[in-house]
């Protein structure tokens, strides 16, 4: 059985090993087992979820701005 990597976006930077750190906004390809603890700690989120939330926020801002006119 092949394990698939998923795309995650870093929300809060964390040490990635070897003296390197990730930064907010970085995109990573991780296995579920690699992502589990980071996701539970709120440090990463699936990129598809981040993009959906950003699109919803943008749409909400547009509808609020139109309503104020």
Secondary structure, 3 states (H helix, E strand, C coil): CCCCCEEEEECCCCEEECCEECCCCCEEEECHHHHHHHHHCCCEEEHHHHHHHHHHHHHHHHHHHHHHC
